[in-house]
């Protein structure tokens, strides 16, 4: 039973860490970040199993992690009000060509990073952008100047 509780705590801790780190950082992993993920995974595994290398221990850990993943997916699907907490909300970074500095700071982004992302999508200037939205997956979507109104699901002021 102890290993199941450790698995549950580790799952919740890793979930919390991924929410704190931020979606943009997780979507653009550098080689160092990948190595750190492997190291963190090993540290979590050691903390969960505490030298329990039995098949039963492995089955318990994998079962708890699988059940927690399925539970979070079900809660996310069944209760839409939990989605902003579990997945986050899209955040508007540019509104009618004007950069929203508060949202950039909140998401730990620089104007240069947004400009680089715009160039990759064939946009020469942020002034040509009606909306730039940091999506839940960490990517930035750009809606050109002639785009329509932004749906209400987006967080324009930085608040979920």
N, C-alpha and C positions, 0 to 999 in steps of 0.2 A: 504494500500500500504506500510505503514511503516513496518508492520510485515513481508512482503515479502522481503523487503530490508535487514532487520535484519537477516532473515533466510539465505539469499544469503551470507551475510558477515560471518555469523557463519559457514556455509558450507565451504567456502573458507579458513577460519581460521583453522578449524579442519583439512582440507586437508593439509594445509601448515605445521601444527604441526606434523602430521603423517609422512611427508616427512623429517622433521628436526630430529625427534626422532630417526628414523632409523629402518630399517626392522628387524634387529636382536633383538632389544629391544622389538618390538611389537610381535615377534613370541614366545618370552619366557617370558610371563607375570607371575610375582610372585603374591601372594595374595594381597600385598600392592598395586601393579599396578592395579589389578582388582578393588579394592576399589577406587583408584584415578580415574579410568575411570568412575565409577558410579558418583562420586562427580563432575567430569568435565562435564559429561552429564547433571547433574542437574543444574550446573551453566550456561551452554550453554542454556538450556531450559528456565531458568529464564531471561537470557539476551535477548532471542529471543521473548518470549511471553510478558514480562513485565506485569505480572499479568492479561493478557488477557486469561481468561480461557474459552472463548466461543468456541462453536463448529466450528464457522467460522474461528476463529484464528487457531485452531488445523488443520483444513482442508487446510488453506493457508500454514502453516508451512510444513506440510507433503507433500503438492503438490510441493512446492519449492525444498525441499530436494530430493524428488523423481525425479523431472525434472533435477536437477543438477547431480544426480547420473547417470541418463540415458544419459545426455549430455556428461559427462566425459567418460562413457563407449563407446558411439558412436565415440567421438573424438579419443579415444584410438584405436578403431577398424579401423576407416576410415583414419586416418593420422598416419602412422607408425613412422614418424619422431618425433611425440609427445610422443611416448611410453617411451623413456628413461627419459624424464622429468616427466611423470605421474607415471610410475611404477618403474623407476630405471633400471639399467642394472645388470646382473650377474657380480660379481667381483671375479677375481682370487686371492685366498689367498696363495696358494702353487703352485709353478711351478717347476716341476721335483724334488720334495723333498725339495726345498728351500722355506722357508717362506718369503713372500713379506711383510716386516714390514710396509711399507708405506700404503699398502691397509688395513692391520690390524688396524693401527692407524686411518685411515680415517673412517673405519667402527666401531671403538671403540670396538675392540675385542682383547683378549689376546691369546697368544700361548696356554695357558692352556685350554681355552675354545675350541679352535680348536682341541687340543689333546683329550679332553673329548668327543667331537662330533665324532672324528675318532674312539675312543674306542667303542662307541655305535654302530658303523657300522662295528665292528670286525676288525679294523685296529690297529695293535699294535704300529706302529711308523709312524711319519710323513714322514720319509725317504722312506716308501713304497708307497707314494702317488705321482702320476705323476701330477695330478691337484686336487686342492680343490677349489671349487667355491661357494661363497656365492650367493645363488639364490635370485630372487626377493621377494620370500615369507619369507626370513629370514633363511631358512634351508641351511645347508652346504652339497654339493654333493662332494663325493670323487671318483676320477677316479684312479684306481690302476696303478702301475708302467707300466704294459703292455698295458695301454690304448692308444688310437690314438691321433691325433692332436686335438687341441682345436679349435672349430669353431670361426669365426671372430666376432660373436655377443658378446663375452665376453670382459670385460674391464680388461686387464692384468695390465695396468699401473695405474689403479685407476681413470682414466678419462672416463666419459661416451662417 
